[in-house]
Amino acid sequence: MERNQIIGILIIFGIILGYSLWISPSDEEAAESNRRKDSAFAAQQKIDKEKRYSDSIAKLTRDTLALNDSLSTKSDSAKQSDLAEKFGVFAKHIDGTAQDIILENNLLEIHISTKGGYPHYARLKQFNTFESDSLILFSNEDNMLALSFFVQNHPIDTRNLFFKPQNPTLTKIVADADSQSIALRLDVSQTEYIEYVYTIKPNSYELGFYINFVGMTSYIPNNTFEISMDWNAKLKRLEKGADWENQNTTAYYKYDGDEVDRLTPTSDNDEVVFESKLKWLSYKNHFFANVLIAHNSFASGKSSFIEDPVEFDDPKNKTYLKHFKSKLSLEYNSATDNKYAFTWYIGPNDYDILSDTHVKAKDDLELKRMIPLGWALFRWISTFVIIPLFNLLGSFIGSMGLLILVMTVLIKAALYPLTYKSYVSSAKMRVLKPQIDEINKKFPKEKAMERQQETMKLYKKAGVNPLGGCLPMLLQFPILIAMYLFFPASIELRQKSFLWAEDLSTYDSIIDLGFSIPMYGDHVSLFTLLMAAAMLISTMMNSAQMQTNQQLPGMKFMLYMMPVMMLLWFNNYSSGLSYYYFLSNVITIAQIWLSRKLIDEDKILAKLNENQKKNKEMPKSKFQQKLDLMAKERGIQPPKRK
């Protein structure tokens, strides 16, 4: 292995090391975030101005229970008088008993509570938690949605009101063959009401959600421009690797006609103000998402993490990962009825399913951007190469472990021409080493410019590109990084076992230490150990051929440190990823052995010597001319051509 190959390997090391920093915002991203926050200031002022009643709404929520306690001691007539004073025309909806209405298909079970009229329970039938329990994405107060507005100068918060089902006897609907719907109302009269309509389709993770303001123009003030929508959610822990799951749990959002963005997942407290119209907002776990999609758009709003030190402290035994709070706005026309259409996606972060989710024909919502496949070139490789290949192999290979094996062999085979070219280039540099040593003896370190000129002249005459061993390896780096991003994000690996690994989407543990080692963890991952061992053997095989150790002793140390660092980093990562890198290194070892058999260094040296004879009188290259010019400017006379 020559110097350029070492540089290439160090670049891999740098890229992997840099990835952990890459997921944090760069200076440019931080500057862009600050710019957005600055530009959003005016939008936030508008939101605050147009919602002068927000403090009253919050106070109303806190005071509702106190009001109910005081009403319990009063007569019916006094009670009705107090309710009318507090809630106006919706006073009759403040008292009632919560009832669940169940919407179900073959994939989902959703419970809608008549109190507040929102989904408070969601079970994904085809998935389980890491403890083999039913996967309940949210329950009880984990998911809450409410509208806030004024009615005849009375602040209304729908979470405190009891909706009336339009078919009181219908408590469960099942969408087997056709879509099924239910309607719940806060009515003033038969022609004046606020209505929630939910529609569930067969074989779908989508829940239709429609809000209708009918005949309410005489009740809601003419100066009301927007209706406030509050959406709060606590995201449960669902996976074995809580720390890794937490790093992949955050809120995503998409501006209407613009890009997808997110809150910083590694931040304990982050907030974003939506300065323009929003298309959708998502509360995303590692492998599952709760997404509210507007068929038109939300007018504006903001979203943030909520600190909860009581429920979120224990990293190993905690029930919840993060708590989100969002305030969104719906444009309101006080002169007519207002109808709002949404799709509520409650399901897995599956690339194909998210790609097929839309509210209008051929309308790409870009929900698949919630799957962290990196940016630019890396995402392109995953989208057009890795995912199609993975899906193709998955159509006839049932075992994920065997699939990864076949996939690794195919990728390494496809890249072997580049790898072989790199080995040949290294061989050329290796056979020229004695001549390079002669040049180094002739020109001491003090004459670095002359040494460099003579070295480049030798390369030129021999027809050797000093970067020939590095460039083919550089071309493979995007695939290396794309695979690094793909495996931990693939729900297809979730709870798929192979050999001793119970779940390829998280770490495999053969020993639980009972204590935690900084940077390593509290367990031993066998696939990570095998990966590090295979990488070390590969390094040793390459080092046996290196002729540059004396010149670059620090690089040799870095090469041997790399398997150690990978052992620390990957111990808590996806075992499927460690397994892939283990296989990749084993195949690399085989390729090194094969290349040694195929490459005849004596023939290469004879060819290079022949090239030097042919090119003895060739004109200087532009690069050589530039080196000569730099030497003359320094007062150094370039060596004469022989």
C-alpha positions as CSV (number, residue, x, y, z in Angstrom):
1,M,0.0,0.0,0.0
2,E,1.5,3.3,-1.1
3,R,1.1,6.8,0.3
4,N,-1.9,7.7,-1.8
5,Q,-3.8,4.6,-0.7
6,I,-3.0,5.5,2.9
7,I,-4.3,9.0,2.3
8,G,-7.5,7.4,0.8
9,I,-8.0,5.2,3.8
10,L,-7.5,8.1,6.1
11,I,-10.1,10.0,4.2
12,I,-12.6,7.1,4.9
13,F,-11.6,7.4,8.6
14,G,-12.2,11.2,8.4
15,I,-15.5,10.8,6.7
16,I,-16.8,8.3,9.3
17,L,-15.5,10.4,12.2
18,G,-16.9,13.5,10.6
19,Y,-20.4,12.0,10.2
20,S,-21.1,12.3,13.9
21,L,-20.3,16.0,13.6
22,W,-22.1,16.2,10.3
23,I,-25.5,15.5,11.8
24,S,-25.0,18.5,14.0
25,P,-25.7,21.8,12.2
26,S,-22.7,23.3,10.3
27,D,-21.8,27.0,10.6
28,E,-23.7,27.6,7.3
29,E,-26.7,25.7,8.6
30,A,-26.6,27.6,11.9
31,A,-26.4,30.8,9.9
32,E,-29.3,29.8,7.8
33,S,-31.2,28.9,10.9
34,N,-30.5,32.3,12.4
35,R,-31.6,33.9,9.1
36,R,-34.9,32.0,9.2
37,K,-35.4,32.9,12.8
38,D,-34.8,36.6,12.0
39,S,-37.1,36.5,9.0
40,A,-39.7,34.6,11.1
41,F,-39.8,37.4,13.8
42,A,-42.3,39.4,11.8
43,A,-44.4,36.3,11.2
44,Q,-44.3,35.5,15.0
45,Q,-45.4,39.0,15.8
46,K,-48.3,38.6,13.4
47,I,-49.3,35.3,15.1
48,D,-49.2,36.9,18.5
49,K,-51.2,39.9,17.3
50,E,-53.9,37.9,15.6
51,K,-54.2,35.6,18.6
52,R,-54.8,38.1,21.3
53,Y,-56.9,35.5,23.0
54,S,-54.1,32.9,23.4
55,D,-53.6,33.7,27.1
56,S,-57.3,33.5,27.7
57,I,-57.4,30.1,26.0
58,A,-54.6,28.7,28.2
59,K,-56.2,30.1,31.3
60,L,-59.5,28.6,30.2
61,T,-57.9,25.1,30.1
62,R,-56.5,25.5,33.6
63,D,-59.7,26.8,35.0
64,T,-62.1,24.2,33.5
65,L,-61.7,21.6,36.4
66,A,-62.1,24.3,39.0
67,L,-65.3,25.4,37.3
68,N,-66.6,21.9,37.2
69,D,-65.9,21.6,41.0
70,S,-67.8,24.8,41.7
71,L,-70.7,23.7,39.5
72,S,-71.2,20.5,41.4
73,T,-72.4,22.4,44.4
74,K,-74.9,24.6,42.5
75,S,-78.5,24.1,41.4
76,D,-79.2,23.2,37.8
77,S,-80.4,26.7,36.8
78,A,-77.3,28.3,38.4
79,K,-75.1,25.8,36.8
80,Q,-76.5,26.5,33.3
81,S,-76.2,30.2,33.9
82,D,-72.5,29.9,34.9
83,L,-71.8,27.6,31.9
84,A,-73.4,30.0,29.5
85,E,-71.4,32.9,30.9
86,K,-68.2,30.9,30.5
87,F,-68.7,29.0,27.2
88,G,-71.5,30.8,25.5
89,V,-73.4,28.8,22.9
90,F,-71.2,25.8,23.6
91,A,-72.1,25.6,27.3
92,K,-74.1,22.4,26.7
93,H,-70.9,20.6,25.5
94,I,-68.9,21.2,28.7
95,D,-70.6,18.4,30.7
96,G,-70.5,14.8,29.6
97,T,-68.9,11.4,29.8
98,A,-66.0,10.5,27.5
99,Q,-66.7,7.7,25.1
100,D,-64.3,6.0,22.6
101,I,-65.2,5.4,19.0
102,I,-62.9,2.8,17.3
103,L,-61.8,3.0,13.7
104,E,-60.1,-0.1,12.4
105,N,-58.6,-1.7,9.3
106,N,-56.1,-4.5,8.8
107,L,-53.2,-2.2,9.7
108,L,-54.5,0.3,12.2
109,E,-56.7,0.6,15.3
110,I,-57.5,4.2,16.2
111,H,-59.6,5.4,19.2
112,I,-61.3,8.8,18.9
113,S,-62.5,10.3,22.2
114,T,-65.8,12.2,22.3
115,K,-64.0,14.5,24.8
116,G,-62.0,16.8,22.5
117,G,-62.8,14.7,19.4
118,Y,-59.2,13.8,18.7
119,P,-57.4,10.4,18.3
120,H,-55.8,9.5,21.7
121,Y,-54.9,5.9,20.9
122,A,-53.2,4.3,17.9
123,R,-52.0,0.7,17.6
124,L,-50.1,-0.6,14.6
125,K,-51.3,-4.1,14.2
126,Q,-48.4,-5.6,12.2
127,F,-45.6,-4.4,14.6
128,N,-44.5,-5.0,18.1
129,T,-42.2,-3.2,20.5
130,F,-38.7,-4.5,21.4
131,E,-40.3,-6.2,24.4
132,S,-42.8,-8.0,22.1
133,D,-45.8,-6.0,23.3
134,S,-48.3,-4.5,20.9
135,L,-46.9,-1.4,19.2
136,I,-49.1,1.4,20.6
137,L,-47.8,4.6,19.0
138,F,-49.7,6.8,21.5
139,S,-52.4,6.3,24.2
140,N,-54.3,8.3,26.8
141,E,-52.9,11.9,26.8
142,D,-49.8,11.1,24.7
143,N,-51.5,12.7,21.7
144,M,-53.7,15.8,21.9
145,L,-55.2,18.1,19.3
146,A,-57.5,21.1,20.0
147,L,-58.8,24.1,18.2
148,S,-58.8,27.5,20.0
149,F,-60.9,30.5,19.0
150,F,-63.5,33.0,20.3
151,V,-67.2,32.5,20.1
152,Q,-69.2,35.7,21.0
153,N,-66.3,36.9,23.1
154,H,-66.0,33.5,24.9
155,P,-62.6,31.7,24.5
156,I,-63.2,28.2,23.4
157,D,-60.7,25.3,23.6
158,T,-62.2,22.1,22.0
159,R,-60.2,19.8,24.2
160,N,-62.6,20.7,27.1
161,L,-65.8,20.0,25.1
162,F,-67.7,16.8,24.5
163,F,-68.5,16.2,20.8
164,K,-71.7,14.4,19.8
165,P,-71.4,11.5,17.4
166,Q,-73.9,11.7,14.6
167,N,-74.6,8.1,15.0
168,P,-74.6,7.5,18.8
169,T,-75.1,3.7,18.4
170,L,-72.0,3.3,16.2
171,T,-69.0,2.8,18.5
172,K,-66.8,0.8,16.2
173,I,-66.3,0.8,12.4
174,V,-64.1,-1.5,10.4
175,A,-62.9,-0.8,6.9
176,D,-62.7,-4.2,5.4
177,A,-63.5,-3.5,1.8
178,D,-64.6,0.1,1.6
179,S,-63.8,3.4,3.3
180,Q,-65.8,4.1,6.5
181,S,-66.4,7.5,8.1
182,I,-67.7,8.9,11.4
183,A,-68.8,12.5,12.2
184,L,-68.7,14.3,15.6
185,R,-70.2,17.7,16.2
186,L,-70.2,20.7,18.5
187,D,-73.6,22.0,17.6
188,V,-75.4,25.2,18.3
189,S,-78.4,24.0,16.2
190,Q,-79.0,21.6,13.3
191,T,-77.6,24.1,10.8
192,E,-74.9,25.7,13.0
193,Y,-72.0,23.5,14.2
194,I,-68.3,22.6,14.2
195,E,-67.8,19.1,12.8
196,Y,-64.9,16.6,12.8
197,V,-65.1,13.9,10.2
198,Y,-62.8,10.9,10.2
199,T,-62.4,8.5,7.3
200,I,-60.4,5.2,7.4
201,K,-59.6,3.2,4.3
202,P,-58.7,-0.5,4.0
203,N,-55.1,-1.5,3.9
204,S,-53.9,2.0,4.6
205,Y,-52.0,3.9,7.4
206,E,-53.8,7.1,6.3
207,L,-56.7,8.6,8.3
208,G,-58.8,11.3,6.6
209,F,-59.5,14.2,8.9
210,Y,-61.9,17.0,8.0
211,I,-62.9,20.1,10.1
212,N,-66.0,21.9,9.0
213,F,-67.3,25.3,10.4
214,V,-70.9,25.4,9.3
215,G,-73.3,28.3,10.0
216,M,-70.8,29.8,12.5
217,T,-70.4,33.2,10.8
218,S,-72.7,35.0,13.3
219,Y,-70.8,33.6,16.3
220,I,-67.1,33.9,15.5
221,P,-65.9,37.6,15.5
222,N,-65.4,39.3,12.1
223,N,-61.8,40.3,13.2
224,T,-60.8,36.6,13.5
225,F,-58.3,35.9,10.7
226,E,-57.0,32.5,11.9
227,I,-58.1,29.5,14.0
228,S,-55.4,28.2,16.3
229,M,-54.6,24.5,16.3
230,D,-52.6,23.0,19.2
231,W,-51.0,19.6,18.7
232,N,-49.0,18.1,21.6
233,A,-47.5,14.6,21.7
234,K,-45.2,12.5,23.8
235,L,-43.2,9.9,21.8
236,K,-42.9,6.5,23.4
237,R,-39.7,4.4,23.5
238,L,-40.3,1.5,21.1
239,E,-36.8,0.1,20.4
240,K,-34.0,-1.7,22.4
241,G,-31.3,0.9,21.7
242,A,-32.9,3.9,23.5
243,D,-30.0,6.3,23.0
244,W,-29.8,5.6,19.3
245,E,-33.6,5.8,19.0
246,N,-33.6,9.1,20.8
247,Q,-31.0,10.5,18.4
248,N,-33.4,9.6,15.5
249,T,-36.5,11.0,17.2
250,T,-37.5,14.5,16.3
251,A,-40.1,16.7,14.5
252,Y,-40.0,17.1,10.7
253,Y,-41.9,19.7,8.7
254,K,-42.3,20.8,5.1
255,Y,-43.0,24.3,3.9
256,D,-45.6,24.5,1.1
257,G,-43.6,24.4,-2.1
258,D,-40.3,24.2,-0.3
259,E,-37.9,21.8,1.3
260,V,-38.2,19.4,4.3
261,D,-36.5,20.4,7.5
262,R,-36.4,19.3,11.1
263,L,-35.7,20.2,14.7
264,T,-32.2,19.2,15.9
265,P,-32.7,15.7,17.2
266,T,-29.6,15.9,19.5
267,S,-30.8,19.1,21.2
268,D,-32.5,19.0,24.6
269,N,-34.6,22.1,23.7
270,D,-35.2,23.4,20.2
271,E,-37.9,25.5,18.6
272,V,-38.8,26.6,15.1
273,V,-41.2,29.4,14.0
274,F,-42.8,28.7,10.7
275,E,-42.5,31.9,8.8
276,S,-44.4,30.8,5.8
277,K,-47.2,28.3,4.9
278,L,-46.6,24.8,6.1
279,K,-47.6,21.6,4.2
280,W,-47.1,19.0,6.9
281,L,-45.7,18.4,10.4
282,S,-44.5,15.1,11.8
283,Y,-43.6,13.8,15.2
284,K,-41.1,11.0,14.2
285,N,-39.7,8.1,16.1
286,H,-36.8,6.1,14.7
287,F,-39.0,3.8,12.7
288,F,-42.6,5.3,13.0
289,A,-44.2,8.6,12.4
290,N,-47.3,10.6,13.4
291,V,-47.8,13.1,10.5
292,L,-50.5,15.7,10.1
293,I,-50.7,16.7,6.4
294,A,-52.8,19.7,5.2
295,H,-54.5,19.3,1.9
296,N,-54.0,23.0,1.3
297,S,-51.6,24.4,4.0
298,F,-51.3,25.7,7.5
299,A,-51.1,29.5,7.6
300,S,-48.2,29.6,10.1
301,G,-47.1,28.4,13.5
302,K,-44.3,27.1,15.6
303,S,-43.1,23.8,17.1
304,S,-40.7,22.9,19.9
305,F,-39.4,20.3,22.3
306,I,-40.8,20.3,25.8
307,E,-38.6,19.5,28.8
308,D,-40.0,16.9,31.2
309,P,-37.4,15.9,33.8
310,V,-39.7,13.6,35.6
311,E,-40.7,11.2,32.8
312,F,-37.6,11.6,30.5
313,D,-34.7,11.3,32.9
314,D,-33.7,7.6,33.0
315,P,-32.0,6.8,29.6
316,K,-32.5,3.0,30.1
317,N,-35.9,2.6,31.6
318,K,-37.8,5.7,30.4
319,T,-41.2,5.3,28.8
320,Y,-40.9,8.4,26.6
321,L,-38.2,9.8,24.4
322,K,-39.3,13.4,23.6
323,H,-42.3,15.7,24.2
324,F,-43.4,18.0,21.4
325,K,-45.7,21.0,21.4
326,S,-46.9,22.8,18.3
327,K,-49.2,25.7,17.6
328,L,-50.5,25.8,14.0
329,S,-52.8,28.3,12.4
330,L,-55.7,27.8,9.9
331,E,-56.8,30.7,7.7
332,Y,-60.4,31.7,8.6
333,N,-62.9,33.6,6.4
334,S,-65.5,35.1,8.7
335,A,-68.0,35.7,5.8
336,T,-68.6,32.1,4.8
337,D,-68.4,28.5,6.0
338,N,-64.8,27.2,6.4
339,K,-63.8,23.6,5.6
340,Y,-60.3,22.2,6.2
341,A,-59.0,18.8,4.9
342,F,-56.1,16.8,6.4
343,T,-54.6,13.4,6.1
344,W,-53.3,11.9,9.3
345,Y,-50.5,9.4,8.5
346,I,-49.9,7.1,11.5
347,G,-47.5,4.4,10.4
348,P,-44.0,3.1,9.7
349,N,-41.1,5.0,8.2
350,D,-41.1,2.7,5.2
351,Y,-39.5,4.3,2.1
352,D,-42.0,2.9,-0.4
353,I,-45.1,3.5,1.7
354,L,-44.0,7.1,2.4
355,S,-43.3,7.7,-1.3
356,D,-46.8,6.5,-2.2
357,T,-48.6,8.7,0.4
358,H,-50.1,11.8,-1.2
359,V,-53.2,14.0,-0.9
360,K,-53.3,14.9,-4.6
361,A,-52.4,12.9,-7.7
362,K,-48.7,13.1,-8.5
363,D,-48.2,15.4,-5.5
364,D,-44.9,14.4,-3.9
365,L,-45.1,15.3,-0.2
366,E,-41.5,14.2,0.3
367,L,-42.4,12.3,3.4
368,K,-39.5,9.9,2.6
369,R,-37.2,12.7,3.6
370,M,-37.9,11.7,7.2
371,I,-35.7,8.7,6.6
372,P,-32.1,9.9,7.2
373,L,-30.3,8.9,4.1
374,G,-28.0,11.9,4.0
375,W,-27.9,14.7,1.5
376,A,-27.0,15.2,-2.2
377,L,-24.9,12.3,-3.6
378,F,-25.4,9.9,-0.7
379,R,-29.2,10.1,-0.9
380,W,-29.0,9.8,-4.7
381,I,-27.0,6.6,-4.4
382,S,-29.4,5.2,-1.7
383,T,-32.5,6.1,-3.8
384,F,-31.4,4.9,-7.2
385,V,-28.9,2.1,-6.4
386,I,-29.1,0.7,-2.9
387,I,-32.9,0.7,-2.2
388,P,-33.8,-0.8,-5.6
389,L,-31.1,-3.5,-5.2
390,F,-32.3,-4.2,-1.6
391,N,-35.9,-4.5,-2.7
392,L,-35.0,-6.7,-5.7
393,L,-33.0,-9.1,-3.5
394,G,-35.7,-9.0,-0.8
395,S,-38.3,-10.2,-3.3
396,F,-36.7,-13.7,-3.4
397,I,-34.4,-13.8,-0.3
398,G,-36.3,-14.2,2.9
399,S,-33.4,-14.0,5.4
400,M,-32.1,-10.4,5.9
401,G,-28.7,-11.9,6.9
402,L,-28.4,-13.7,3.6
403,L,-29.7,-10.7,1.7
404,I,-27.0,-8.5,3.2
405,L,-24.4,-11.1,2.3
406,V,-25.5,-11.3,-1.4
407,M,-25.8,-7.5,-1.5
408,T,-22.3,-7.0,-0.2
409,V,-20.9,-9.5,-2.7
410,L,-22.6,-7.8,-5.6
411,I,-21.5,-4.3,-4.6
412,K,-17.9,-5.4,-4.0
413,A,-17.9,-7.3,-7.3
414,A,-19.2,-4.2,-9.1
415,L,-16.5,-2.1,-7.6
416,Y,-13.7,-4.6,-8.1
417,P,-12.5,-3.1,-11.4
418,L,-11.8,0.2,-9.5
419,T,-10.2,-1.7,-6.6
420,Y,-8.0,-3.7,-9.0
421,K,-7.0,-0.5,-10.7
422,S,-6.0,0.9,-7.4
423,Y,-3.9,-2.3,-6.6
424,V,-2.1,-2.0,-10.0
425,S,-1.4,1.6,-9.4
426,S,0.0,0.8,-6.0
427,A,2.2,-1.9,-7.5
428,K,3.6,0.6,-10.0
429,M,4.5,3.0,-7.2
430,R,6.0,0.1,-5.3
431,V,8.3,-1.0,-8.1
432,L,9.5,2.6,-8.6
433,K,10.4,2.8,-4.9
434,P,14.1,2.1,-5.5
435,Q,14.3,4.9,-8.1
436,I,12.5,7.2,-5.7
437,D,15.0,6.3,-3.0
438,E,17.9,7.2,-5.3
439,I,16.3,10.6,-6.0
440,N,15.9,11.2,-2.2
441,K,19.5,10.3,-1.7
442,K,20.6,12.7,-4.5
443,F,18.5,15.6,-3.2
444,P,18.4,16.0,0.6
445,K,15.4,17.3,2.4
446,E,16.8,20.8,2.2
447,K,16.3,20.7,-1.6
448,A,12.7,19.7,-1.4
449,M,11.8,21.5,-4.6
450,E,14.4,19.8,-6.7
451,R,13.4,16.5,-5.1
452,Q,9.8,17.0,-6.1
453,Q,10.7,18.0,-9.6
454,E,12.8,14.9,-10.2
455,T,10.1,12.7,-8.7
456,M,7.4,14.2,-10.9
457,K,9.7,13.8,-13.9
458,L,10.2,10.1,-13.1
459,Y,6.4,9.6,-12.8
460,K,5.9,11.4,-16.1
461,K,8.5,9.3,-18.0
462,A,7.3,6.1,-16.5
463,G,3.6,6.9,-17.3
464,V,2.5,6.6,-13.6
465,N,-0.1,8.7,-12.1
466,P,0.8,9.2,-8.4
467,L,-2.9,9.6,-7.6
468,G,-3.9,6.5,-9.5
469,G,-4.2,4.4,-6.4
470,C,-6.2,7.1,-4.5
471,L,-8.8,8.2,-7.0
472,P,-10.4,4.8,-7.6
473,M,-10.8,4.5,-3.8
474,L,-12.2,8.0,-3.6
475,L,-14.9,7.0,-6.1
476,Q,-16.0,4.2,-3.7
477,F,-16.4,6.5,-0.7
478,P,-19.9,7.7,-1.5
479,I,-21.2,4.1,-1.6
480,L,-19.4,3.4,1.7
481,I,-21.1,6.4,3.4
482,A,-24.5,5.7,1.7
483,M,-24.4,2.2,3.2
484,Y,-23.4,3.6,6.5
485,L,-26.6,5.7,6.5
486,F,-28.9,3.1,4.9
487,F,-28.7,0.2,7.3
488,P,-29.5,2.0,10.6
489,A,-32.5,3.8,8.9
490,S,-34.0,0.6,7.3
491,I,-37.2,-0.5,8.9
492,E,-36.9,-3.7,6.9
493,L,-34.1,-4.8,9.4
494,R,-36.3,-4.1,12.4
495,Q,-36.7,-7.2,14.6
496,K,-35.2,-9.4,11.9
497,S,-32.9,-11.9,13.5
498,F,-29.7,-13.5,12.1
499,L,-27.4,-15.9,13.8
500,W,-27.0,-14.5,17.4
501,A,-28.4,-11.1,16.5
502,E,-32.0,-10.8,17.6
503,D,-32.6,-7.5,15.8
504,L,-30.4,-6.3,12.9
505,S,-31.7,-2.8,13.3
506,T,-30.0,-2.4,16.7
507,Y,-26.9,-3.7,18.5
508,D,-26.3,-7.4,19.1
509,S,-25.2,-8.3,22.6
510,I,-23.4,-11.4,23.6
511,I,-22.3,-10.1,27.0
512,D,-24.1,-7.6,29.2
513,L,-21.3,-6.0,31.3
514,G,-23.5,-4.6,34.1
515,F,-21.7,-1.3,33.9
516,S,-21.1,1.3,31.2
517,I,-17.8,2.1,29.6
518,P,-17.5,5.7,28.2
519,M,-17.8,5.8,24.4
520,Y,-18.3,2.0,24.3
521,G,-21.5,1.1,26.3
522,D,-22.6,-1.6,28.7
523,H,-22.5,-4.6,26.4
524,V,-20.3,-6.4,23.9
525,S,-21.4,-6.6,20.3
526,L,-19.9,-9.7,18.5
527,F,-20.5,-8.4,15.0
528,T,-18.6,-5.2,15.9
529,L,-15.7,-7.3,17.3
530,L,-15.7,-9.4,14.1
531,M,-15.8,-6.2,11.9
532,A,-12.8,-4.7,13.9
533,A,-10.8,-7.9,13.6
534,A,-11.4,-8.2,9.9
535,M,-10.4,-4.6,9.4
536,L,-7.2,-5.1,11.4
537,I,-6.3,-8.2,9.3
538,S,-6.9,-6.2,6.1
539,T,-4.7,-3.4,7.5
540,M,-1.9,-5.9,8.3
541,M,-2.0,-7.4,4.9
542,N,-1.7,-4.0,3.3
543,S,1.0,-3.0,5.7
544,A,3.1,-6.0,4.7
545,Q,3.4,-4.4,1.2
546,M,4.0,-0.8,2.4
547,Q,7.3,0.7,1.4
548,T,6.6,4.1,3.0
549,N,6.4,3.3,6.7
550,Q,9.7,5.0,7.5
551,Q,8.6,8.2,5.7
552,L,5.1,8.2,7.2
553,P,5.2,6.4,10.6
554,G,2.2,8.4,11.9
555,M,0.0,7.1,9.2
556,K,0.8,3.5,10.1
557,F,-0.3,4.3,13.7
558,M,-3.5,5.9,12.4
559,L,-4.3,2.8,10.3
560,Y,-4.0,0.5,13.3
561,M,-6.0,2.9,15.5
562,M,-8.9,2.9,13.0
563,P,-10.2,-0.6,13.9
564,V,-10.1,0.4,17.6
565,M,-12.1,3.5,17.0
566,M,-14.6,1.6,14.9
567,L,-15.0,-0.9,17.7
568,L,-16.0,2.0,20.0
569,W,-18.3,3.7,17.6
570,F,-20.1,0.7,16.2
571,N,-20.8,-1.1,19.5
572,N,-24.2,0.7,19.9
573,Y,-25.0,0.9,16.2
574,S,-27.1,-1.3,14.0
575,S,-25.7,-4.9,14.0
576,G,-26.8,-5.1,10.3
577,L,-24.3,-2.3,9.6
578,S,-21.5,-4.0,11.5
579,Y,-22.3,-7.3,9.8
580,Y,-22.1,-5.5,6.4
581,Y,-18.7,-3.9,7.2
582,F,-17.4,-7.3,8.5
583,L,-18.4,-9.0,5.2
584,S,-16.9,-6.1,3.2
585,N,-13.6,-6.4,5.0
586,V,-13.5,-10.2,4.5
587,I,-14.1,-9.7,0.8
588,T,-11.4,-7.1,0.7
589,I,-8.9,-9.6,2.3
590,A,-9.8,-12.0,-0.4
591,Q,-9.4,-9.3,-3.1
592,I,-5.9,-8.4,-1.8
593,W,-4.9,-12.1,-1.9
594,L,-6.3,-12.5,-5.4
595,S,-4.6,-9.3,-6.7
596,R,-1.2,-10.5,-5.4
597,K,-1.7,-13.6,-7.5
598,L,-2.8,-11.7,-10.6
599,I,-0.3,-8.8,-10.6
600,D,3.2,-9.5,-11.9
601,E,5.4,-6.8,-10.5
602,D,8.4,-7.8,-12.7
603,K,6.3,-7.2,-15.8
604,I,5.1,-3.9,-14.4
605,L,8.7,-2.8,-13.8
606,A,9.8,-3.8,-17.2
607,K,6.9,-1.9,-18.8
608,L,7.7,1.2,-16.7
609,N,11.4,1.1,-17.7
610,E,10.3,0.8,-21.3
611,N,8.1,3.8,-20.9
612,Q,11.0,5.8,-19.4
613,K,13.1,5.0,-22.5
614,K,10.4,6.0,-24.9
615,N,9.6,9.2,-23.0
616,K,13.1,10.3,-22.4
617,E,12.9,13.3,-24.8
618,M,9.2,14.1,-24.2
619,P,8.4,17.8,-23.5
620,K,7.8,19.0,-20.0
621,S,4.2,18.9,-18.7
622,K,2.4,22.0,-17.6
623,F,2.7,20.9,-14.0
624,Q,6.5,20.4,-14.5
625,Q,6.8,23.8,-16.1
626,K,4.9,25.3,-13.1
627,L,7.3,23.6,-10.7
628,D,10.3,24.9,-12.7
629,L,8.9,28.4,-12.6
630,M,8.3,28.3,-8.8
631,A,11.9,27.0,-8.4
632,K,13.3,29.9,-10.5
633,E,11.3,32.4,-8.5
634,R,13.0,31.0,-5.4
635,G,16.4,31.3,-7.0
636,I,16.8,27.6,-7.5
637,Q,18.1,26.3,-10.8
638,P,15.9,23.4,-12.0
639,P,17.9,20.2,-12.8
640,K,18.9,19.8,-16.4
641,R,17.2,17.1,-18.5
642,K,19.4,14.2,-19.3
